[in-house]
């Protein structure tokens, strides 16, 4: 349940960044988070609240998928900062 709530917070943070500064990167991040972390976060949150075996299995799969997405995002950010010199 906590992991689902944290994923929803990540989604909300991408929207806050979009409203704060409407650059193309923030728009891309908000769209990406809406299509990936929002549904995965809802599945994980519903699995934690429900507690049934099937819901917990779906929540576990959603958490694994979101962990892979976060790893991909970290690698892309490190690449952007090292190679492209962004700050």
N, C-alpha and C positions, 0 to 999 in steps of 0.2 A: 504494500500500500504506500509506503514511504517512497519507494522508487518511482511509482507512478506519479505521485505528487511532485517529485523532483523533475520528472520529465515534463510535466505541465508547466513548471516554473521555467525550464529552459525555453519552452515555446513562448511563454509570456515575455521572457527577456528579449527574445528576438523581435517581438512586436514593439517593445519599449524602445529598442535601438532604432527601429524603423521610424517611429514617431519623433524621436530625438533628432535624427539626422537622416534625411531621405536619399542618401547616396545609393548608387547601384548595388554595391556590396550588401548593404543592409536590406535592400529590397529582395535580393537573391536569398539572403539568409532567412528572411521571414517566410518567403514562399517555400524554401526547402524545409524549414521547420514545420510549416503547416501541413505539408504533404507527407512528412515522415514522423516527426516526434509527436505531433498531436494525436494521430490514430494509435501509435504505439503506446503513448502515455495513457490514453483512455482504456486500452485493452489491459495494461498492467494495473491501472487503478481499479477497474471493474473486477479483475481477477483477485485482487487483494481484498476488496470489499465483499465479494461473493463467498469466497472460501471453498467452493466446490472443487473437486479434483480436476475436472475439465477446464475450469476457469483458471486454476493455478497453473496448469500446463500451458495454456495460452499466454498467461502472464510471464511465465519463464521464457517462452519463445520470444515474446516481445522485448523482454529485457536483454536477451542475447543479441537480438537484431539491433537494438538501440546501442548496445555496447560496441558492436561492430561499426555502426555509424559514427559514434563518438571517436573511435580510434581513427577512422578515415578523416574526420574533421581535424583531429590533432595533427596527423601527418600532413594534410594539406596546409595547415597554418604554419607548421615548422618549415615546410618547403617554401611557402610564400615569404616568410621572414628571412630565410637563409639565402635563397636564390634571387628573389626579386627585390630584396632590401626594403620591404615594407615595414611600417611601424604600427 
